[in-house]
Amino acid sequence: MRLLVYPFWYLAGLIAFWTVIPPLFFTIADWLRCGRMRLLQRHRQWFWAYTFLACALAWATLFMFYPLLKAFMQSLTDFSLTSATATHWIGLKNYTDILADPFWWHTLWVTFLYMAGTVPISVLLSMVLAVQILKQPPPLQTAFKAALYLPGVVSFVVSAAILKWIFHSGGGFANAVLDYFGYAAQNWFGDPNLALPVLIAMVWLSANGVGIIIYCAAIGNIPPAYYEVSKIDGASAWATFFSITWPLAKPATIYVTIVGLIASFQVFAPAMLITGGGPLKTTYFTNYHIYRTFYYENNFGLASAMAVLLMLVIIAVSIVNYRWLATDVEY
């Protein structure tokens, strides 16, 4: 019972820390920079700001920042539950071993192909569908939004079962369609040339709900006067889209793109539930490789180093895409 109480005491202490220390630090910084002018008022502003943020920051510290730090420290050791000897500090050896391992780069390449195949098309589909939905009457808009968002609510375990039934190599729905049109049946998840494209195609068809909702909100807030002026000037639909809709919806595009990039680099469930990383390792994603290293090889230090490297890759790709897309965007 005492073990269950400990996290709550840690959480209470972190809440107290975030409520007291940062306001005091920023108040002293303001005093050193600006003197005593309105010092009490500034402290009150910082205090109430961090009072409202303290619970969220404490929760993030206990369940996100601390595990990240723990994972990084573990990545510098040879920690393993199967080892008969004590854990040793090995420094950057895990990182050098990973970077020298061709299979690590193979999993990154597979994950990158998945990301390149899913994110651009999903963003484009989300925007196009949002534009078409907004042309409908309000009741139909609500119905379409709910219908397109529904696949995102369904558990991926259920989605994987449906996907395996559709692309079953025997009497699956996809092969039934091919047979109807006179084409030969395919071994969808057994063919190295088809397994990854099938997983990518299913993302196009089922993972656009969040993007559609965001684009509907962004495009729906564009003043109608802009489109009226465009119509009066005789601009075509394409010119209107690229001159008005696309630029003014750019903040939504940045968000949808970066969130999609992060999700695609963290892909795990398709390999775990559908393909098992096969055939011939063509769907062996990086997250699945980390999972196998952690749970099957019991090499926790090496798996932690892989997780840290994957996090750095995600951060780097996100920053590059943000700087590329966020030019001349005003928030």
C-alpha positions in Angstrom: 0.0 0.0 0.0 2.9 2.4 0.8 4.3 1.8 -2.7 1.0 3.0 -4.2 1.2 6.2 -2.1 4.7 7.2 -3.1 3.8 8.5 -6.6 1.2 10.8 -5.1 3.7 12.3 -2.7 6.1 12.8 -5.6 3.4 14.4 -7.6 2.5 16.7 -4.6 6.1 17.7 -4.2 6.5 18.5 -7.9 3.3 20.6 -7.9 4.8 22.6 -5.0 8.1 22.9 -6.8 6.5 24.2 -10.0 4.3 26.6 -8.0 7.1 28.2 -6.0 10.5 27.9 -7.7 9.9 29.2 -11.3 7.9 32.3 -10.2 10.7 33.1 -7.7 13.4 32.6 -10.4 11.6 34.8 -13.0 10.9 37.5 -10.3 14.6 37.7 -9.4 15.5 37.8 -13.1 13.0 40.7 -13.6 14.5 42.5 -10.6 18.0 42.1 -11.8 17.0 43.4 -15.3 14.5 46.1 -14.4 15.0 47.0 -10.8 12.2 47.1 -8.2 9.6 48.6 -10.5 6.3 46.7 -10.2 8.2 43.7 -8.6 5.2 42.5 -6.6 2.9 42.7 -9.6 5.3 40.7 -11.7 5.6 38.1 -9.0 1.9 37.8 -8.9 1.7 37.3 -12.6 4.3 34.6 -12.6 2.8 32.9 -9.5 -0.7 32.6 -10.9 0.6 31.5 -14.3 2.6 28.6 -12.7 -0.2 27.8 -10.2 -2.5 26.9 -13.2 0.4 25.1 -15.0 1.8 23.3 -11.9 -0.4 20.2 -12.1 0.3 19.6 -15.9 4.0 20.3 -15.5 4.2 18.0 -12.4 2.4 15.2 -14.2 4.7 15.7 -17.3 7.8 15.7 -15.0 6.8 12.5 -13.2 5.5 10.5 -16.2 7.4 12.0 -19.2 10.6 14.0 -18.3 11.8 11.6 -15.6 11.3 8.4 -17.8 13.1 10.1 -20.6 16.0 10.9 -18.3 15.9 7.4 -16.9 15.9 5.9 -20.5 18.9 8.0 -21.4 20.8 7.0 -18.4 19.9 3.3 -19.0 21.1 3.7 -22.6 24.6 4.3 -21.3 24.7 0.9 -19.5 24.5 -2.8 -20.5 21.4 -3.3 -18.3 19.6 -6.6 -19.0 17.4 -8.9 -16.9 19.1 -12.0 -18.3 22.6 -10.9 -17.4 24.1 -12.8 -14.5 26.5 -9.9 -13.6 25.8 -6.5 -12.4 24.9 -3.6 -14.7 28.0 -1.8 -16.0 28.5 1.7 -17.3 29.6 1.4 -20.9 29.2 5.0 -22.1 28.4 5.5 -25.7 29.1 1.9 -26.8 25.4 1.2 -27.4 25.1 4.2 -29.7 28.2 3.3 -31.7 27.0 -0.3 -32.0 23.6 0.9 -33.3 25.1 3.3 -35.8 27.4 0.6 -37.1 24.6 -1.9 -37.4 23.2 -2.1 -41.0 19.9 -3.5 -39.8 19.2 -0.3 -37.7 19.6 1.7 -40.9 17.3 -0.7 -42.7 14.5 -0.2 -40.2 15.0 3.5 -40.4 14.7 3.3 -44.2 11.5 1.2 -44.0 10.0 3.7 -41.5 11.1 6.6 -43.8 9.4 5.0 -46.8 6.2 4.5 -44.7 6.4 8.2 -43.6 7.0 9.4 -47.2 4.1 7.3 -48.5 1.6 8.2 -45.9 2.1 11.8 -44.7 1.9 13.9 -48.0 -1.1 12.0 -49.4 -2.9 12.1 -46.0 -2.4 15.8 -45.7 -3.6 16.4 -49.3 -6.6 14.1 -48.9 -7.5 15.8 -45.6 -7.5 19.2 -47.2 -9.4 18.2 -50.3 -12.1 16.3 -48.3 -12.4 19.3 -45.9 -13.0 21.7 -48.9 -15.6 19.4 -50.3 -17.3 18.9 -46.9 -17.6 22.7 -46.3 -19.5 23.0 -49.6 -22.4 20.9 -48.1 -25.2 22.0 -45.9 -24.4 22.0 -42.1 -26.3 18.8 -41.3 -24.3 16.9 -44.0 -21.1 18.5 -42.9 -21.6 17.0 -39.4 -22.5 13.6 -40.8 -19.4 13.5 -43.1 -17.1 14.7 -40.3 -18.4 12.0 -37.9 -18.2 9.3 -40.6 -14.6 10.2 -41.6 -13.4 10.6 -38.0 -14.9 7.2 -36.9 -12.0 5.0 -38.1 -9.7 7.0 -35.7 -11.9 6.0 -32.8 -11.8 2.3 -33.6 -9.0 0.3 -31.8 -6.2 -0.7 -34.1 -6.6 -4.3 -33.0 -10.1 -4.2 -34.6 -8.8 -2.4 -37.6 -6.0 -4.9 -38.0 -8.5 -7.8 -37.9 -10.6 -6.1 -40.6 -7.5 -5.3 -42.7 -6.3 -8.9 -42.5 -9.7 -10.1 -43.6 -9.8 -7.7 -46.6 -6.3 -8.7 -47.8 -6.5 -12.4 -46.9 -4.5 -14.3 -49.5 -7.3 -16.8 -49.9 -10.9 -15.6 -50.0 -10.3 -12.0 -48.9 -12.4 -9.1 -50.2 -9.5 -7.6 -52.2 -8.9 -10.9 -54.0 -12.6 -11.3 -54.6 -12.6 -8.0 -56.4 -9.6 -8.9 -58.5 -11.3 -12.2 -59.4 -14.4 -10.4 -60.4 -12.4 -8.3 -62.9 -10.5 -11.3 -64.2 -7.2 -10.7 -62.4 -5.1 -13.2 -60.4 -5.3 -13.3 -56.7 -2.4 -11.8 -54.7 -0.6 -12.8 -51.6 -0.9 -9.3 -50.2 1.0 -9.6 -46.9 3.3 -12.4 -48.2 4.7 -10.5 -51.2 7.7 -8.3 -50.3 6.6 -5.9 -53.1 3.0 -5.5 -51.8 3.1 -5.6 -48.0 4.4 -2.1 -47.3 2.3 -0.4 -50.1 -0.9 -2.1 -48.7 -0.2 -0.7 -45.2 0.5 2.7 -46.7 -2.7 2.6 -48.8 -4.8 1.7 -45.8 -3.6 4.8 -44.0 -4.8 6.9 -46.9 -8.3 5.4 -46.5 -8.6 5.4 -42.7 -6.3 7.8 -40.9 -7.5 11.3 -42.1 -10.2 12.1 -39.5 -8.2 14.4 -37.3 -6.7 16.2 -40.3 -10.2 16.7 -41.8 -11.6 18.2 -38.6 -8.6 20.6 -38.3 -8.8 21.7 -41.9 -12.6 22.2 -41.7 -12.0 24.5 -38.7 -9.2 26.4 -40.4 -10.8 26.8 -43.8 -14.2 27.5 -42.3 -12.7 30.5 -40.5 -11.4 32.1 -43.7 -13.6 35.3 -44.3 -16.1 34.6 -47.2 -15.3 38.1 -48.6 -12.0 36.8 -49.9 -13.8 34.2 -52.0 -16.4 36.7 -53.2 -13.7 39.1 -54.4 -12.0 36.2 -56.1 -15.2 35.2 -57.9 -15.8 38.8 -59.0 -12.3 39.0 -60.4 -13.0 35.8 -62.4 -10.4 33.6 -60.7 -10.6 29.9 -61.5 -11.2 27.3 -58.8 -7.5 26.4 -58.8 -6.4 30.0 -58.6 -8.7 30.6 -55.7 -7.4 27.5 -53.9 -3.7 28.3 -54.3 -4.1 32.0 -53.7 -6.6 32.0 -50.8 -7.3 28.6 -49.2 -3.8 27.1 -49.3 -1.9 30.2 -47.8 -4.5 30.9 -45.1 -4.8 27.3 -44.1 -1.0 27.0 -43.8 -0.8 26.9 -40.0 -3.2 23.9 -40.1 -1.0 22.3 -42.7 2.0 22.7 -40.5 0.3 21.1 -37.5 -1.2 18.2 -39.5 2.1 17.5 -41.2 4.3 17.5 -38.1 1.8 15.4 -36.1 1.6 13.0 -39.1 5.4 12.8 -39.2 5.7 12.0 -35.5 3.0 9.3 -35.8 4.5 7.7 -38.8 8.0 7.4 -37.2 6.3 5.8 -34.2 4.4 3.2 -36.2 4.4 -0.1 -34.5 1.0 -1.8 -34.5 0.9 -2.9 -38.2 4.2 -4.8 -37.8 3.1 -6.3 -34.5 -0.4 -7.3 -35.4 -0.4 -7.9 -39.2 3.0 -8.6 -40.8 5.4 -9.5 -38.0 8.0 -7.3 -39.7 7.9 -9.5 -42.8 8.0 -10.6 -45.5 11.8 -10.4 -45.7 11.8 -7.6 -43.2 10.1 -5.2 -45.6 7.8 -3.9 -42.8 10.3 -4.1 -40.0 9.7 -0.6 -38.6 12.2 1.0 -36.1 9.7 0.9 -33.2 9.1 -2.8 -33.8 12.9 -3.3 -33.8 13.1 -1.5 -30.4 10.3 -3.6 -29.1 12.0 -6.9 -30.2 15.3 -5.8 -28.8 13.7 -4.9 -25.4 11.3 -7.8 -24.9 12.7 -10.7 -26.9 16.5 -10.0 -26.6 16.2 -8.5 -23.1 18.8 -5.9 -24.0 17.3 -3.0 -22.2 20.3 -0.7 -22.5 20.6 -1.1 -26.3 16.8 -0.7 -26.7 16.9 2.5 -24.7 19.7 3.8 -26.9 17.6 3.0 -30.0 14.6 4.9 -28.4 16.8 7.9 -27.7 18.1 7.9 -31.3 14.6 7.6 -32.7 13.5 10.5 -30.6 16.4 12.6 -31.9 15.5 11.7 -35.5 11.8 12.7 -34.9 12.9 16.0 -33.4 15.3 16.7 -36.3 12.7 15.9 -39.0 10.0 17.9 -37.2 12.2 21.0 -36.9 13.3 20.8 -40.6 9.6 20.5 -41.7 8.5 23.3 -39.4 11.2 25.7 -40.7 10.4 24.7 -44.3 6.6 25.1 -44.0 6.4 27.9 -41.4 8.0 30.6 -43.5 5.8 33.8 -43.7 3.2 32.2 -41.4 1.6 34.6 -38.8 -0.1 33.2 -35.7 
